[in-house]
Amino acid sequence: MKYGVTAAYTYGYTGPEMGLVDYLDSLRSLGRMGIKYFDLEILQEKHIPIYLEKKNIELLKKTAQENNVTIAGFTAWVCLQFLHSTDPADNKKAFELFTLVSEIASSFNASYIHLGSDMLREYIVSRDETYLTAPALDFKIPRNVKIADIISRYAENLNKLAEIAAGKGLKFSIEPRANALINGADSFLEIYRKVSHKNLYCCLDVMHCAFHRENIPLAIEKLGDRLLVFQLCDSISGDMTHYPLGGGTTKIMPIIEALKKIQFNGYLMLEIYKGGKDSKSVVDSWYNDAYRLLCGKDTETVLNS
């Protein structure tokens, strides 16, 4: 397993206002903590300009190298609302944005590109407000719309994204999320069979599994070699907060044992954040402590307590 952190590390203390300076600061902080892998992210369209300047990309790459941090993946969250729409024009924009993010990710020699699943935005009644673009709390699918048709179209769109990513030398992982079209291991595997593209992988997030009371070790074993990224935090069922390890009710060691059982050789990425309003020192302590627990000699004792 390769241990790292997601772009949520930066979001944890900047919220959606992160910029180039924040990512540079994150890379330096991760280097000091000894954390080797990091995801970069394009959260919203306003963040795209960070990566349109060649000098910015070179500075990010240089800072990562100086701090012994590898850019493992790129999160294309900017595509989320456009992909999860009934409007073909929105879907077309999603493909264009995904292609752009794939090109940027490829310029960093990233291994994968990642995107979350969601409900179609026209059917969402309300969203959770824990963090920006958190999943739907409530949605209503029209009586004349069949969920089977929605899933079939969604599979076609995911197939296109998998193909775009493959063309840029990237693996594509989709993240099951609470109350989304893909919301767990079984729904991922169902849509994977429809997509039938070998470049579609799963990114599993502890919090979203816990929200639906999914047995996480079982989910890991079901996914097997389709599991590419595992996002680790603590959690409480029915709560959309990514708690620090020890701050929730999730048993961590059975998860680690399940990953070992399937000989997981992907990325175990810490993803710990609340509303994006915590101080950097607090967020650093969450990640530093979690990383020490994962890598420490007393890991089993501490994580089982």
N, C-alpha and C positions, 0 to 999 in steps of 0.2 A: 504493500500500500504506500501511496505517496501522500504525505500529510501536508495540508496547506489551508488557506482561508479563501472565502469567496469575496467578491466586491462588497458584500454587506458589511465587511469590516470598516471600510471607509464610510459607507452610508450610516453606520452606527453612530458616528460622531459629527457628520456633516449634514445628514438628511439628504434631500435631493439637490442641494446646492453645491455638490462636490465639483471641483475643477482640477486643472492640471497640478497646481501646487499641492492639493490634498492627496492626489495619487502619488506624487513624488514623496511626500511626507510619509504616506503609508508604506511605501517600499522601503524607506530607511528604517521605519519602526519595525517592520517585519524582519529586516536584516538583523536588527539588534536582538530580536526575540529568537532568532535562529530558525524562523519559519521559511521553508524553501519554495513554496508554490502559492501563487496568487492569481485570482481572476480579475480581469479588468471588465468594465461594464459601460454600455451606452444605455442609460436608463431612460432618457427622454431625448427628443429631437434637439433640444437646446444644448445637449452634451456632445453632439456630433462634431462641432468645430474643434474640440480638443484634439481630435485625431486627423483633421484635415491639413494640419501644418506638419510638414516633414520634420521640421526641427523639434516639434513636440514629441513625435514618435521616437526620434533619435535620443532625446533627453530621457524619455521613459525607459527605453531599452538600456541606455548607459547606466541609469540609476539602478535598474534591476540587476544588471550584471555586477556593478560595484558592491551591491548588498547581497549577492549570492541568492537572488530570488528569480525563479523562472515563471514567466507568464504562461500558466497552464491552459487557460481558457478565456473565452470572451462571452459575456452575457449580452444577448441582443434584445434586451427588454423593450427597447424602442419599437419593436415590431408587434408587441403583445396586442394592443387594441385593434390594430389593423388586420392581424391574422384572425382574431376572434370576432369577426363581423360577418354579417350576411351580405354585405355589399361587395361585389366583385372588384370594384375600384379600390376599396380598402385592401382587399387581398393582394391586388397587384402592387400597391404601395408597400405592403409587408414584404413581398418578394424582393422588391427593389432595395428596401432598407436592409433586409437580411443579406443580400448580396454585398452591399457596402460594408456591413459589419464583418462579413466573412473575409473580405479583402483586407480589412484592417487587422483582423485576427491573424490572418496568414502572414502579414508583414511582421508580426511579433513571433512567428514560428510557434504559435499556440497549437495545442493538440486537439482542442474541441471548441465548439460553439454551442451555447446553451440558451434555452428559452423555456419559460413556464407555460403550462396549460391554463386555460381559463374557460369561463362560460362565454357564449356569444354575447357581446355587449348590449345588443338590442333587447335581450331577454333578462338582463340583470335589473332587479328591483332595488337592491341596496348592496353596498360593499362594506366589508369590515374596514375600520379606520385605524387599525393598529399601525400600519405602514403604507406607504404609497403603493397603489395598485395591488393591495391585498385582495384576496379572493372575494367572490360574492357571498353575502350572507343569505340572500334570498333571490330567487329568479323565477320567471314564469315563461314556460314554452307555450306558444299559441296552440290551440286545440287542433288546428289544421296542419301542424308541423310534426313530423315523425322524428323521434330521436335517432332512429336508424339512418335516416337520410342525412341528418346533421353529422353523424359520426363518419359516414361514407365520404362526405365532402371534406371533412376535417382530415381524414386519412389521405385524400388526394393532395391537400395542401401540405401536409407533413412530408409526403413523398417528394414534393418539389423542393422543400427546404433541405431534406436529406441529400438530394441530388446537387443542389447549389453548394452545400458544405463539402461534399465529396470532391467537387470540381476545384475547390480551393485547398484540398489536402487536409480537411478537418473532419473530425467525427462530430455528429450532431446528436445532442442529448435533449430530450424533452422532460420536463419536471411535472409529475403528477402533483396537483394542488387541491386543497379543500374545495369542494363544490364546483369543480372544473369538469370539462369534458373527459379529461384523464385525471382520475383522483386517487389512484392506487396501483399496486402491482398488477392486479388482474385486468383493470381497464387499459393499462399500458400494453400488456401482452395481447389483449383483444385487438387493439388498434394496430399493433406491430404486425399481426398476422394479415390485417387488411392492407397495410402499407407495403409489406414484403420488400422493404429496402434494407439491405444489410448495414446501411450507414445510420440507421435510427437506433439510438440507445436511450437508456433511462437515467435520469438524475433523481435520486430519491432523497427527500427532505424529511428528517425526523418529525418536525413540527406538523407537517401536513398529514403524515401517517397517523400521528397521535390524535389529531383533530377528529379523525374518523374511527379512532380506536383500532386501527389496523395493527396486527401482530407484526412488528418490524422484522424480527429475525426470520419469520416465515416469508415475508415479502422479499427479503434479500435472497433467500434460497429459491423462490419462484423465479426471480429475474435472472439469476445465474450470470452467464456471460453477457447478458444485455445490460447489466448494471455497469455504468461507466463512471459516474460521480455519485458520491454519498455525502450529503450535507448533514453534519452533526451539530446538534444543540441539545439542550434539555427542553422539556415541553410538558404541558398540562392538557389533557384531553378537552377539546372544545374551546381552546384558547389559541389565538394566532400569534402568540409571542414566541420568539426564538430565545429561550432563556439560557443563561450561562449554565455550564455543567454543575449539577448540584442544586440548581435553582428550581427544578421541576420535579416530576414524578417518574420520569423515564429511566428504566434500568439500562445503563450504558454497556456493561460488560457482555450481556447476551447478544447485543448488536455487534460488538467487536468479534465475538466468537463466531457469529454467523458469517461475517465477512471473511474471517480466516477459513471457515468451513468451505466456502465456495472458491477459495484461493483468489480472492479479490485482488487484482493488481492495478486497479484504477486509482482514482483520486478521492481520498477522504478529506473533505474540506469543512473546516469549522465555519459555521454560519450562526453567529450570535449577535442579535441586535433587538432593540425594542422599537421605539418610534423614531429613531434617528436624531434624538435630542440629548443623548448622554454625552458627558465630557469625554475627551480623548483618553484621559488617564484612566477613567472607569472602563471604557471599552478595551483599552490595552490590557488592563488587569484580567478581564474576562478571557481574552485570547491567550495571554501568556500563561495563565493558570491552566486553561484547558489543554494547551499544547504540552505543558510540563506533565500533566496527568497522563496524556496519551503516550508520551515517550519515556516517562519515569519508571524506575524499577518497582515502585509500589503501586503501579497503575491498578492492578486487579483489586488490591485491598481498598484503595480509595474510591474507585468507581462503583464498587459493590456496596459501599456503606450507605 
